[in-house]
Amino acid sequence: MDKSEHNGRTSDGVQRQAIAAALSDAVVSLPADLLPSHRGKVRDVFAKGNELLLVATDRISAFDVVLGTVPLKGQLLTEQSAFWLSQVGSIAPTHLIERVDAAILRCKIAQAFPIELVVRGHLAGSLMREPSSSRGQAYGLRVDPAIKAFEPFPQPIITPTTKEAVGVHDQPCSLADLVSSGRIEAKQLDRVVEIALALFELGRAHADTQGLILVDTKYEFGVVDGDVVVIDEVHTADSSRFWLKESYRARLARGEVPEMLDKENLRRWLLDRSFSGQGPAPVLDDAVRTDLAAHYWTLTERVLGRSFTPTAGGPQRMAGVVRQWTREH
C-alpha cells in the first residue's frame, strides 16, 4: 500500500480507495449462530469463565443511537484502544489480556461500575451547547461563562454520567450523585477520579508529541480481584475528541471550528439536520461514512506514529477467532 511522504502515513487517496472497497463489507454483526452474551451499541461481547472477547463491529452510534456502519471502524478503534491500553499500566491496571484479532480484544471480566467519567480540557461538545449561565450545573459544577467555545479550561474538569442500557440515554450527574445513588462507593470514586485525571494527562502529553490536542474523553472502570481497573476503550475516536494542533490557534482566531479527527464530525452533521437523539435519525450516506472512516484512519496513524493496513476477512475471520476461543475456554 502506498504511503504519503509524511511520517509514512497513508495518503488520503489510498485511504479512500480502501474505504470505498470496504463500504459494502462493513461488519454489522457476526454470523447468526454466534450469539453474544451482551450486545452494546458498537461492540458484541462474548463471555466465558472469567474472560470475555470484545468484538468491535463497524456499527456507529451518536447521541446513544445506533445509526449504521462505518467501514473499517472496528479495526481502527481496536488499533487505537489496544495502543492506549498498553500505555497506561504505570497509572492503573486494565482489563486487557491480549489482542487476538484486528477487531477483537481478549479481556478479564470486571464488575463494571455503571458510570462514565468524562474529563474535559476544553469547552466543546454537549457542554459547549449548554446555556453559558447554567453551564455545568447538571454535573454539580460552575463553568466560567466567560470561557469561549473551543477554549481550554484552566484545569481539566470532570463531567460524570450514568451508564445506561442500550437504547437508554446516559444521564448527567455530579460526582456526589454517583455515590448517593449507590453506583459506586466513595473510596472507589476517589480512586477512579485519580486514575481518570492521570490518564488524561498521559493522553494529552502523548497527543501533543503527535501534533494533536486531546480535547476530552470518557473513561469506564470496574473491579477485578478487588482492584479498580480501567475497562472498555481508552482515548479512541469514539470516546474522545481530538483536534489538529497546528491549525488550532489560527482557526479560532478566524472564528472557525478546530480541525476534528473524531466522531464529533458526525455529531455536527446530525445536529445540522436537527437530530440530537430524538425522533427518526438521518440516513448516513456513503460520503458521510467514507469521510468519518478517513478521519478515524488519519487519527489512528497520527496517534500510533505508523501506518495502518486493513485486515481482510470481515465477519468470517472474526467468527473463526470467537469459535476458537470458545473451544479453548
Rosetta blueprint (number, residue, H / E / L):
1 M L
2 D L
3 K L
4 S L
5 E L
6 H L
7 N L
8 G L
9 R L
10 T L
11 S L
12 D H
13 G H
14 V H
15 Q H
16 R H
17 Q H
18 A H
19 I H
20 A H
21 A H
22 A H
23 L H
24 S H
25 D H
26 A L
27 V L
28 V L
29 S L
30 L L
31 P L
32 A L
33 D L
34 L L
35 L L
36 P L
37 S L
38 H E
39 R E
40 G L
41 K L
42 V L
43 R E
44 D E
45 V E
46 F E
47 A E
48 K E
49 G L
50 N L
51 E E
52 L E
53 L E
54 L E
55 V E
56 A E
57 T L
58 D L
59 R E
60 I E
61 S E
62 A E
63 F L
64 D L
65 V E
66 V E
67 L E
68 G E
69 T E
70 V L
71 P L
72 L L
73 K H
74 G H
75 Q H
76 L H
77 L H
78 T H
79 E H
80 Q H
81 S H
82 A H
83 F H
84 W H
85 L H
86 S H
87 Q H
88 V L
89 G L
90 S L
91 I L
92 A L
93 P L
94 T E
95 H L
96 L E
97 I E
98 E E
99 R E
100 V E
101 D E
102 A L
103 A L
104 I E
105 L E
106 R E
107 C E
108 K E
109 I L
110 A L
111 Q E
112 A E
113 F L
114 P L
115 I E
116 E E
117 L E
118 V E
119 V E
120 R E
121 G E
122 H E
123 L L
124 A L
125 G H
126 S H
127 L H
128 M H
129 R L
130 E L
131 P L
132 S L
133 S L
134 S L
135 R L
136 G L
137 Q H
138 A H
139 Y H
140 G L
141 L L
142 R L
143 V L
144 D L
145 P L
146 A L
147 I L
148 K L
149 A L
150 F L
151 E L
152 P E
153 F E
154 P E
155 Q E
156 P E
157 I E
158 I E
159 T E
160 P E
161 T E
162 T E
163 K L
164 E L
165 A L
166 V L
167 G L
168 V L
169 H L
170 D L
171 Q L
172 P E
173 C L
174 S L
175 L H
176 A H
177 D H
178 L H
179 V H
180 S H
181 S L
182 G L
183 R L
184 I L
185 E L
186 A H
187 K H
188 Q H
189 L H
190 D H
191 R H
192 V H
193 V H
194 E H
195 I H
196 A H
197 L H
198 A H
199 L H
200 F H
201 E H
202 L H
203 G H
204 R H
205 A H
206 H H
207 A H
208 D H
209 T H
210 Q L
211 G L
212 L E
213 I E
214 L E
215 V E
216 D E
217 T E
218 K E
219 Y E
220 E E
221 F E
222 G E
223 V E
224 V E
225 D L
226 G L
227 D E
228 V E
229 V E
230 V E
231 I E
232 D L
233 E L
234 V L
235 H L
236 T L
237 A L
238 D L
239 S L
240 S E
241 R E
242 F E
243 W E
244 L E
245 K H
246 E H
247 S H
248 Y H
249 R H
250 A H
251 R H
252 L H
253 A H
254 R L
255 G L
256 E L
257 V L
258 P L
259 E L
260 M E
261 L L
262 D L
263 K L
264 E H
265 N H
266 L H
267 R H
268 R H
269 W H
270 L H
271 L H
272 D H
273 R L
274 S L
275 F L
276 S L
277 G L
278 Q L
279 G L
280 P L
281 A L
282 P L
283 V L
284 L L
285 D L
286 D H
287 A H
288 V H
289 R H
290 T H
291 D H
292 L H
293 A H
294 A H
295 H H
296 Y H
297 W H
298 T H
299 L H
300 T H
301 E H
302 R H
303 V H
304 L H
305 G L
306 R L
307 S L
308 F L
309 T L
310 P L
311 T L
312 A L
313 G L
314 G H
315 P H
316 Q H
317 R H
318 M H
319 A H
320 G H
321 V H
322 V H
323 R H
324 Q H
325 W H
326 T H
327 R H
328 E H
329 H L
